[in-house]
C-alpha cells in the first residue's frame, strides 16, 4: 500500500517549542522503513477546533495517508462535540492517525494483506483514540480548574500578578503592525493568536493617542 506520512507538531503557547518532537517522530518513521514527507507545526491550544495547520494537513492528505503525532493530545484536548466533528472529518477522508503513545496505532504503518486483521486493528485503534481524547480533555479541564483555584488563592493573599508578558513577541507584533501587516500574516509569521495581536494593537493605539 502506498501512502504518505504527515507529521503534526503542536504546542499550546509561543513560549513552547512545537518542533521539539520532530526528531523523535522522524526516527520512529525511519525505524519502520518510512519517512515523514511533510511537517505541519503551530502554536495553538489543543482545546480549540480552529487550528489552521492541522486543517491544512487534513486538506492535503489523501485516503490511506498517515497523520503522525507524538501524543494523542497533540491532536485533541477538545470537548466531545468538537472531537466528534474532527474525527468525522478524519474518518471521511480515511486518514490514519498514528501516535507514539498509542502502540495499537503503530500497526497501521506495517504492511498487511489480511483484511480482517486490518479492520480489527482499525476498530481497536478508533476505540483507543476516543478513550485517549477523553482522557486528554479531562486532564485539560482538571489543570484549568487547579489554575483557577491557584489564582483565586493568590488574589485573596494579594500575590496574584497575572500572566507575564512576552515582551519580545509583543515587540515583533508591534513592528509588523506598524508595517501594515494583516492579522493573518502576523499569525503565520509568529505563530501567535489573534487575541494577542489585538492586545498589542490596542496598547499601540493607546500609546499613540497619549502622545497627541
Phi, psi and omega in degrees: 000129179265128180208165177246148178252125178247124179271132178244124183239127182221139170231152188282329184230165179290341178282345180264153182263105181294335184275001186306320186266006185301313183297321180294319179292320179297318180296321179296313180298317181294329179294341179256013178076022180237181175210155178278122185276338181200148181244144177231122186228141177202157175253090181217154178289136176287354181272358178241146184282331183282093178228101188306315184290323177297316182285335173294318177299312182296329179289322182283320186298146179249171180305131179093346179289163185245133171258111186257129179224162178286310180227154178300328181291350172291332178272317189214125159237029188285157171288171188302315183295314181291322178297318180296323178295314180294316180297324179296320178297314181296317180294317181297326179273355180057044176268137181261130179263126176238124180236140181299329181270010178234085185305327180297334181283340182298331181295340181290346178264359181255136182296140177211139178254009183259105184298319181299314179298318179299317181292320179295316179296320179296320180293315179297317181297319179297318180295316180294323177299315179299318181295313182292326177295320178294319178296318179298319178295317179298318178298319179298314181293321179296318181294319178296322179295317179294322178298315179297320178296321178294321179295316180299317179295315181297320178296318181295334180262003179070026184250356186281125181245000181081174180288131180296144181279136174276090188296324180297315178297316182297323178295319179296317178297316179303315181296319180291323176296320179296331178277000177083017180287148181281165177302316182297319179297316181293320177301312180295323184286317187251347180070026181260171181273159177295328179298317179296317179299317180298320179297316180295320180296319179294319179295322179297316180295323179295319180294319180296315181294329180290341180272346184282000000 
